[in-house]
Amino acid sequence: MKTSAAIAALISLSSLAGFSSAVTANEPTSETQPPNIIFMIGDGMGFEFISAYRYAISDINAGKLESTPFDELLSGAATTYPDDNTWVTDSASSATALATGVKSYNGAIGMDADKHPQQSIMELVRDKGWLTGAVSTSQITHATPASFFTHHPSRNMYNQIADSFATQRDDGRWSFDLLLGGGYAHFNREDKNWLPELQEQGMTVVTEFDELPGLNQLPAMGLFAPIGLPHAIDDQPRLATMTEHALRLLSEEQHDKPFALMIEGSQIDWCGHSNDIACAVHEVQDFANAVAVVREFQQQHPNTLLVITADHSTGGLTLGRDGVYEWLSERVMGIKASVYVMSKALAEMPADQWREYVTPRLNLPLTDEHWQPLMAAAEITDAEEREDAIHAALVYATADLTGTGWTTSGHTAVDVPIMATGPHAEKFRGYMDNTEIGKQLLELVR
């Protein structure tokens, strides 16, 4: 089992180093001044994902659980259903509810069920002169960030959503001061390259992650991948770092007005869709690190409200499967790559190289029972079907050998956590619908 030192290394929040010196507190003293609003969304992060993360960072031999940044913040739970007859929401409908306080149909971006645009918390505070921003590990044109800033009948209108972000409002300002995430391909495409035009109009645009520390003025846009950022398990975790710099930039620019920032841990959901437990745990880790960064910021800027929730849960995750009373967290944390990356790689290489590739990355005691579906996939000639079969075989092996259960590759209708701290946090206590979270945020500003 892991030693305590190894666990401590795993959960160390190196992104906090130097943070306190990088941000100067300029908190308004008036009790009537609305607080800064930081709204964090763990996409797909049902309670079960937090449980998996907690067990994964804990040493079972120590006989106790490690604490997480979520523990002292839990204040309630929320329903997530959309405005249709399904009970199961998608990210667009749920984000619209959280951003506007209004339910809508699955796929709606900032619109109600009749496709009428609804004012979001970001639009309201923008009209009042606040600074606004969003950070996401998906493309910034994805459902959650898009629902806070734009209005479209379908979440799949990625290019049109990019156009909305890039187009200035009637007052000559953009709808945001800062956007950080992926989505470069939607702003630089064959029919339109927005990036030179944005720069000519005064927007700072960076496309390399190592340019982020040098970003020192707003408005700004950081597009660090063509679509979504790499999974944390496959690359370096990025959400906490982007959060740190977003807070630095927004707090340095603000004067007599607060700011509103939406931070999304997007790929908890993506890993849930893939039924990839190791991938999901690493994404929750990245989200938890971002929460810790915000909590450090709050200590210096006490007039800051932090609200955390999930838009839904994904995958029907269970810790334990097939009637066996066991979940092997150490095996989960020993996996070195996402199922997505491994499936892509295997689909492109000869089958006689698969064992050499898979063995150190899965790091699991694979038996013939687990190799057989993989070898069967090697015989499939259709490229897409072959990759799908490889993915399914890796999911089966990973789930079977870690004691992890999945019921779906989609979303579920279970309740999700609500966490809140800071001024007016009491408004987010208890059991409520996700629209109530949005309504309470809007009410704080009106």
N, C-alpha and C positions, 0 to 999 in steps of 0.2 A: 504494500500500500504506500501511498505517497507520504512522505514525511511532512511535518508541519512547515518546515522551511520551504519545501517544494511548493506547497499550497500557497504560502505567503508570497512566493515569487510569482505564482500564477495570477494572483489577484492584486498585485502591486499596482498602484495608480501612478505610474511615472509621469503621466501627463499633467499631474498637479504640481510637479516640481517647478518652482519659480512662478506659479500662477499668481500668487498673492502679490508679488512685486510687479507683475505685468499689468495689473489692473488697479487703478487708483479709485478709491471710494469717493463718489460725489453724490451721495444719497441726499435727496431733498429732506428737509426736516419737518415740513408741514404735514400734519396728520391728515389733511384733506387731499394731499397729493395721491393720485392713483398709483398703485405699485407697478413696477415692471412686471410683465406677465411672461413666464416661461412655461410653455405647454409642451410636454414630452409625450410622445406616442410610441409605445412599443408595438409595432405592427405585428399582429398575430400572437401577442404575448399574453395568453391566458395564464391563470394561476399555475397551471401544471408546468409551464416553462420556467417560471420562477422557482418552483420546487426542484425541477431538474438541475437548474443552475446551482441552487443551494447545496444539494447533495454532491454535485460534481466538484465543487471547490472544497468540500469537507473531507477530512480523513476519517474513514469509518473506524479505524483502530483507536482514534482519540476519544470516541464515545460521545462526541458532541458535534453540533452543526456550527459552521462558520456563519458569521453575520454578513448581511449584504446591505448595500445602500438603500434597499427598498424597505427594510424591516420597520424602522421607526416612522415611516411615512404613510403606511396603509391606513386609509380612512373609510373605505367603503367598497361597493361593487356596483357595476352598471350592466344593464341590458343593452343589447346592440342591434335588435331586429330592424329591418328596413320597412319602408312604406309599401309593402306588397304582401302576398300571402305565403311567403317562404319561411319566415322566422330567421333565416340565415342571411346575414349581410355580406356584402363585399366591401372592399376598402373605400371605394368611392362614396357609397351611400353613408357609411359610418363616419368617414371624414367630413362629409357635408353636415351630418348631424352635430358633430363636435365643433365644427367651425361656425355654423350658423344657428344651431339650436332647432333646426327643422329636419324632419325625416324626409327621405326621398327614396327613389327606386334604385336598385342595384345598377351601378354604372354612372349615376348622376354626379356631375362635378359642380358643386355650388349652386344647384338648382333644386326646387321642390318637385313633387311628383307630377305637377303640371308643366314642368320645364320653365318655371319662372325663376330668374336669378334671385338669390337670397343674400343679404348682406352678411359678410363674415366678420369675425372678430378683427381680422387684419384690416379689412376695409374700414371698419368703424374707427379703429385707433388711427389709421392713416388719415382719415378726414379730420381728426383732432390734432394732427401734427406729430404723432409719435413716429419713432423709427420702427421699422418692421423687418423681419428676416425669417429665413427657414434654412434648416440643415437637414440633410437626408442622405442615407446611404444608397438609396435608389436614385434613379434619374429624377431631377426636380420637376419634371413634367408628369411624374407618376401620380396616382390617384390622391394620396394624402396631401402632399404639398400643394398640388393643383387646386384642391378643394378649398384651401384657405385664401387663395388669391385670384382665382379665375372662375368662369362660369361656362360650362359646356355640357351638352346633352349626353355625351359619351366619354368615358375615361380613355377610350382608345384613340382619341383625337390628339395624339401627342404633338404633332407639328403645329396644330392650331393652338394648343396650350402654350407651346413655346412662343408662338406669335403673340399671344396675350401677355406673357411675361415681358416680351421685348418691346411692346408698344407702350408709349407713354400715355398717361391719363390726360384728361382734359386740362388739368392744372399744370401740365408740363412735367410731372414727376412720374416715375415708374411706380408700380403697385408695391414695390419692396425697396429696401435699402441694401439687403444682402441675401444672396442665395448661394449655398454651398452644397454640392453633391455631384451626381452624375448627370448625363443627358446631353453631352456635347453634340451627339449626332442629330438631335432635334433642332439645334440652333445653327448648325453648319451642315446643310444638306444641298442636294443638287438644285432645287428650285429657289433656295434662299439661304444666304449666309449672313446671319444677323450680327456676327461678332465684330467685324470692322465698323458697321454702322453704330452698334452700341458704344464702341470705344470713341468714335467721333462725337457722339452725343454726351460724353463725359463719364461713361461707365467703365470702371476698371474690370477687365476680364482676365482671369488666369486659368490655365488648363493643366498645369503640372502641380502635383500635391506639394512638392518642395518649395513652390512659390508662395504658399499660404502664409508662412511667417513674415514675409516681406510685404504682405498686403497691409496698407496703412491708411486707406481712405475709402469712403463710401460716396456713392453707391458702388457696389462691387458684386461680381458673379464669379464663382469658382466652379468650373465644370471639369471634373477630374477623371471622367471615363466616358466612353461613347454612350453607354446606357447606364446600368447600375455599377457601383463600385464592386471590387472583388469581395468575396466572402472573407470575413475576418480570419477564419481557419486557414485560408489559402494564401493570405498576404499579411500585411500589417493592419491591425485594427485602426480605424480612422475616425469613428464618430466622436470619441472624447477629444481628439485633437481639433477637429472642426468646431466642436462646441466651445472649446477654450478660446479659439480665435474669433468666433462669432461674438462671444461675450466681450472680448477685448475691444473689438471694433465698435460694437454698438454702445458700450459704456463710455468709450473715449469720445464718440461723436455726440452723445446725448448732452443736452444742456438743461433746459427747464422742463423737458417733457420726458416721460418714461419711454420704454421700448417694449415691443412684443416679439417674442421669438418662438417659433415652432421647431422642435427637434424630433426627428423620426428615426427610430431604429428599424429600418425598413425590412431588413433581411432575416429577422426572426421568422417573419411570415414566409419568406422565400424558402428557407430551410425546412419549415413545416410543410410547405407544399411538396418538397422533395422527400419528405419523411426521413430526414437526415438529422439524427439526434445530436451528433457531435457538432455539426455545423450550427444547429440551433443554440446549443449551450454557449458556443463561442460568440454568437451574435448577442445573446443576453449579457454575456460578460462585457462586450463592447458598450452596450446600452447602460449597464450598471456603472461602468467607468465614466460615462458621460453624465450620469446622475451625480456622481461624486464631484465632478468638476462644477456642476451647477450649485451643489450644496456649499462648496468652498466659496463660490461667488456670493451666495446668499449671506455668508458670514460677514462679508465686507459691505454688502449692499442689502441691509435688512428689509428695505422697502421693496422686496421682490417676492412675488407669489409664484410658487412652483406647483403645477398640477401635472400629474402623470397618470396615464391610463393606456389601455389598448383599444384598438378599433374592433377587435374580435379575437377569437383564438383560431388556430389552424392545425389541421392534421388529426384531431382527436387523439392527442398524445396520452399514453398511459405509462407510468413507471412500474413495470411488471407486466408480464404477458403469459398467456397459455396456462393460467392457473398456478404458475410458479411464483413463490413469494420471494422475489429477488430482483434487484436492479443493480447492475454492475457499473457503478459510476467511474471506477478507475479505468475500466476498459473504454468507456466513452471518451475519457480525457486522453487516452493513449492514441486515438485516431488522429492522423496527421493531415488529412485532406478531405474536402467535401466530396460527397457522392457525385455532385454535378461535375466537378473537375476531373475526377477519376473516370467517370463515364465517357466524357469527351475524349480523354487521352486514350482509353482502351479502344474506343471505336475507331481510332486512327492508326493503331499499331497492330502488328501481327500477333495472333493468339499465342504463339509460342513465347512471347515476351510478357504475357499477362501476369504470371505468377511472380516474376521478378519485380514487376511494377507494383502489384497490389499488396504483396506481403508486408513490406515496411510501412506502407501508408495506412492500411487498415489496422495493422498491428493487433490482429485478433487470431485466436486459435481455429482457423478455418479447417473444416473437415471436407470429405468428399461430398457430403450433403450440400455444402455451400459452394464448392467448386463446380458441381455438375450444372447448375443453372447458368453459370458464367460460360462454361465451355459450350453449352447449347446455344447461347447467344452468339458465339463466334461463328456458328454455321449459318446465321441469317445474312442474306445478301443485300436486302434493302437497308440503306444506311440509317434511315430514321428508326425503323423497327429494330435494327441491331442495337442502336444506342439506347432505345427504350428498354430493351431486354437486359442489357448490361446494367442499366440503372436499377431495374427491379431486382436483379440478382444481388447487387450490392446493398440495396435497402434490406432485403431479406436477411443477408448475412449479418449486417450491422445490428438490426433489430433483434434477431434471434440470439446472437452472442452477447448482447448487453441487457437483455430482458426488457426491451422497449416495445411498446405496442402503438400501433397507429390504426385508426378506423377509416381515414379518408385522406385523399390528396387535396381536399378543399378546406373550406372554413367550417366552423361549427357555431352553434347558437348559444354556447355556454356564457355565463356572466364573466365579466373581466374586472380586474382590480382598478380601484381609484386610490390615488395617493395625493396628498396635498400638504404643503407647509408654507408658512409665511402669512402676510396680511390676508384676511378673508378666507383662510383655509377651511374654516368651519362650514362654509357654504358647500363644501364638497364631501361632507360626511354622510355615511349611511348608504342606503340602497336607492338607486335612482336610474332613470333611463339616460342613455348617452346624450339625448337632446338637452337634458337638464344641465349637463356640464357646460355645453355651449351657451345656453341661456344665462347661466350664472356668470360666465365670463363677460358676455355682452352687457349684462346688467351692471357689472362693476365699472364699466367705462361710460355708460350712458349718463 
